[in-house]
Amino acid sequence: MCEADPVIAGIPLDVSVPPGPWLDADPDLMAQVCLNLLRKAATATRGASDTPQIGFTVQEMTQGGGRIEVSDMAWEFTPIAANM
């Protein structure tokens, strides 16, 4: 999916996602949320760094739900996170 998007293509992506399905959400909507976050990170880092990089982390929260964190290397390691 990311390789086909011209905004994200060519930027290294570091992915950390735990095994197993545990998020009860619409897969199409979650894909759109993740793609939007990745595109924002790609836009921020592409013009601000000679070596752009994006991080994508999913965590299961102990109190239930999950956390998606997308980080870019624009100025510092600046996470953009969505708690669910």
MARBA-3410 file (N, C-alpha, C, O; in Angstrom, 1 decimal):
84
0.8,-1.2,0.0,0.0,0.0,0.0,0.9,1.3,0.0,0.6,2.2,-0.8 ~ 1.9,1.3,0.8,2.7,2.5,0.9,3.6,2.7,-0.3,3.8,3.9,-0.7 ~ 4.0,1.6,-1.0,4.8,1.8,-2.2,4.0,2.4,-3.3,4.6,3.1,-4.2 ~ 2.7,2.2,-3.3,1.9,2.7,-4.4,1.5,4.2,-4.2,1.1,4.9,-5.1 ~ 1.7,4.7,-2.9,1.4,6.1,-2.6,2.6,7.0,-3.0,3.7,6.8,-2.4
2.5,7.9,-3.9,3.6,8.8,-4.3,4.2,9.6,-3.2,5.3,10.0,-3.2 ~ 3.4,10.0,-2.2,3.9,10.8,-1.0,4.8,10.0,-0.1,5.8,10.5,0.4 ~ 4.5,8.7,0.0,5.2,7.8,1.0,6.3,7.1,0.3,7.3,6.7,0.9 ~ 6.2,6.8,-1.0,7.1,5.9,-1.7,8.6,6.4,-1.6,8.8,7.6,-1.7 ~ 9.5,5.5,-1.3,10.9,5.8,-1.3,11.4,6.2,0.1,12.6,6.4,0.3
10.5,6.4,1.1,10.9,6.8,2.4,11.0,5.5,3.3,10.0,4.7,3.3 ~ 12.1,5.2,3.9,12.2,4.0,4.7,11.2,4.0,5.8,10.9,5.0,6.5 ~ 10.5,2.8,6.1,9.5,2.7,7.0,9.9,1.6,8.1,10.1,0.5,7.7 ~ 10.0,2.0,9.3,10.3,1.1,10.4,9.0,0.7,11.1,8.3,1.5,11.7 ~ 8.6,-0.6,11.0,7.3,-1.1,11.5,7.4,-2.0,12.7,8.2,-2.9,12.6
6.6,-1.7,13.7,6.6,-2.6,14.9,5.1,-2.8,15.2,4.4,-2.0,15.8 ~ 4.6,-4.0,14.9,3.2,-4.4,15.2,3.2,-5.8,15.8,3.9,-6.7,15.3 ~ 2.6,-5.9,17.0,2.5,-7.2,17.7,1.8,-8.2,16.9,0.9,-7.9,16.1 ~ 2.1,-9.5,17.1,1.4,-10.5,16.3,0.0,-10.7,16.9,-0.3,-10.4,18.0 ~ -0.9,-11.2,16.0,-2.2,-11.6,16.4,-3.2,-10.5,16.2,-2.9,-9.3,16.5
-4.4,-10.8,15.8,-5.5,-9.8,15.7,-6.1,-9.5,17.0,-6.6,-10.5,17.7 ~ -6.1,-8.3,17.5,-6.7,-7.9,18.7,-7.5,-6.7,18.7,-8.2,-6.3,19.6 ~ -7.5,-6.0,17.5,-8.2,-4.7,17.4,-9.5,-5.0,16.7,-9.6,-5.5,15.6 ~ -10.6,-4.6,17.4,-12.0,-4.8,16.8,-12.4,-3.5,16.1,-13.0,-2.6,16.7 ~ -12.0,-3.4,14.8,-12.3,-2.1,14.1,-12.5,-2.5,12.6,-12.1,-3.5,12.2
-13.1,-1.6,11.9,-13.3,-1.8,10.5,-12.0,-1.7,9.8,-11.3,-0.7,9.9 ~ -11.6,-2.8,9.1,-10.2,-2.8,8.5,-10.0,-1.7,7.4,-8.9,-1.2,7.3 ~ -11.1,-1.4,6.7,-10.9,-0.3,5.6,-10.7,1.1,6.3,-9.9,1.8,5.8 ~ -11.5,1.3,7.3,-11.3,2.6,8.0,-10.0,2.7,8.7,-9.3,3.8,8.7 ~ -9.5,1.6,9.3,-8.2,1.6,10.0,-7.1,1.8,8.9,-6.1,2.5,9.2
-7.2,1.2,7.8,-6.2,1.4,6.7,-6.2,2.9,6.3,-5.1,3.4,6.0 ~ -7.3,3.5,6.2,-7.4,4.9,5.8,-6.8,5.8,6.9,-6.0,6.8,6.6 ~ -7.0,5.5,8.2,-6.4,6.3,9.3,-4.9,6.1,9.2,-4.2,7.1,9.3 ~ -4.4,4.9,9.1,-3.0,4.7,9.0,-2.3,5.3,7.8,-1.3,6.0,8.0 ~ -2.9,5.2,6.7,-2.4,5.9,5.5,-2.3,7.4,5.6,-1.4,8.0,5.2
-3.4,8.0,6.2,-3.4,9.4,6.4,-2.2,9.9,7.4,-1.6,10.8,7.1 ~ -2.0,9.1,8.5,-0.9,9.4,9.4,0.4,9.3,8.7,1.3,10.1,8.9 ~ 0.6,8.2,7.9,1.9,8.0,7.2,2.1,9.1,6.2,3.3,9.5,6.0 ~ 1.1,9.5,5.5,1.2,10.6,4.5,1.7,11.9,5.2,2.5,12.6,4.6 ~ 1.1,12.2,6.3,1.4,13.4,7.0,2.9,13.4,7.5,3.6,14.3,7.4
3.3,12.2,8.0,4.7,12.0,8.4,5.6,12.2,7.2,6.7,12.8,7.3 ~ 5.3,11.6,6.1,6.1,11.6,4.9,6.3,13.0,4.4,7.4,13.5,4.0 ~ 5.2,13.8,4.4,5.2,15.2,4.0,6.1,16.0,4.9,6.9,16.9,4.4 ~ 6.0,15.8,6.2,6.8,16.5,7.2,8.3,16.2,7.0,9.1,17.1,7.1 ~ 8.6,15.0,6.8,10.1,14.6,6.9,10.8,14.7,5.5,12.0,14.9,5.5
10.0,14.6,4.4,10.7,14.7,3.1,11.4,16.0,2.9,12.5,16.0,2.3 ~ 10.8,17.1,3.2,11.5,18.4,3.0,12.4,18.9,4.1,13.1,19.8,3.9 ~ 12.4,18.2,5.2,13.2,18.6,6.4,14.4,17.8,6.7,15.2,18.2,7.5 ~ 14.6,16.7,6.0,15.7,15.8,6.3,16.3,15.3,5.0,15.6,15.0,4.0 ~ 17.7,15.1,5.0,18.3,14.5,3.9,18.1,13.0,3.9,18.3,12.3,2.8
17.8,12.5,5.0,17.6,11.0,5.2,16.3,10.8,5.9,16.2,10.4,7.0 ~ 15.2,11.0,5.1,13.8,10.9,5.8,13.6,9.4,6.2,14.1,8.5,5.6 ~ 12.8,9.3,7.3,12.5,8.0,7.8,11.2,8.1,8.6,10.9,9.1,9.2 ~ 10.4,7.1,8.5,9.1,7.1,9.2,9.0,5.8,10.1,9.4,4.7,9.7 ~ 8.5,6.0,11.3,8.3,4.9,12.2,6.8,4.6,12.4,6.0,5.6,12.4
6.4,3.4,12.4,5.0,3.0,12.6,4.9,1.9,13.7,5.4,0.8,13.5 ~ 4.2,2.2,14.8,4.2,1.3,15.9,2.7,1.2,16.4,2.0,2.1,16.4 ~ 2.3,-0.1,16.6,1.0,-0.4,17.2,1.2,-1.1,18.5,2.0,-2.0,18.6 ~ 0.5,-0.6,19.5,0.6,-1.2,20.9,-0.8,-1.5,21.4,-1.7,-0.8,21.2 ~ -0.9,-2.7,22.0,-2.1,-3.0,22.8,-2.0,-2.4,24.1,-1.0,-2.6,24.8
-3.0,-1.7,24.6,-3.0,-1.0,25.9,-3.5,-1.9,26.9,-4.4,-2.7,26.7 ~ -2.9,-1.8,28.1,-3.3,-2.7,29.2,-4.8,-2.5,29.7,-5.4,-3.5,30.1 ~ -5.3,-1.3,29.5,-6.6,-1.0,30.0,-7.6,-1.2,28.8,-8.8,-0.9,29.0 ~ -7.2,-1.8,27.7,-8.0,-2.1,26.6,-7.8,-1.1,25.5,-7.2,0.0,25.7 ~ -8.2,-1.5,24.3,-7.9,-0.6,23.1,-6.5,-0.7,22.6,-5.8,-1.6,23.0
-6.1,0.3,21.8,-4.8,0.2,21.3,-4.3,1.6,21.0,-5.0,2.6,21.1 ~ -3.0,1.7,20.6,-2.3,2.9,20.3,-1.6,2.7,19.0,-0.8,1.8,18.8 ~ -1.8,3.7,18.1,-1.0,3.7,16.8,-0.1,5.0,16.9,-0.6,6.1,17.2 ~ 1.1,4.8,16.7,2.1,5.9,16.8,2.9,5.9,15.4,3.5,5.0,15.0 ~ 2.8,7.1,14.8,3.6,7.3,13.6,4.5,8.4,13.9,4.2,9.5,14.4
5.8,8.2,13.6,6.8,9.2,13.9,7.6,9.5,12.7,7.8,8.6,11.8 ~ 8.1,10.7,12.6,9.0,11.1,11.5,10.3,11.7,12.0,10.4,12.0,13.2 ~ 11.2,11.8,11.1,12.5,12.3,11.5,12.7,13.7,10.9,13.8,14.1,10.4 ~ 11.7,14.5,11.0,11.7,15.9,10.4,12.7,16.7,11.1,13.8,17.1,10.6 ~ 12.4,17.1,12.3,13.4,17.9,13.1,13.9,17.1,14.3,15.1,17.2,14.5
13.1,16.4,14.9,13.4,15.5,16.0,12.5,14.3,15.8,11.7,14.3,14.8 ~ 12.6,13.3,16.6,11.7,12.2,16.6,10.4,12.6,17.2,10.2,12.5,18.4 ~ 9.5,13.1,16.4,8.2,13.7,16.8,7.0,12.7,16.6,6.6,12.6,15.4 ~ 6.5,12.1,17.6,5.4,11.1,17.3,4.1,11.9,17.1,3.8,12.9,17.7 ~ 3.3,11.3,16.2,1.9,11.6,16.0,1.1,10.4,16.4,1.2,9.4,15.7
0.3,10.4,17.5,-0.3,9.2,18.0,-1.8,9.4,18.0,-2.3,10.5,18.2 ~ -2.5,8.2,17.9,-3.9,8.1,18.0,-4.2,7.0,19.0,-3.9,5.9,18.7 ~ -4.8,7.4,20.1,-5.3,6.4,21.1,-6.7,5.9,20.8,-7.5,6.8,20.4 ~ -6.9,4.6,20.9,-8.3,4.1,20.6,-8.8,3.4,21.7,-9.9,2.9,21.7
END
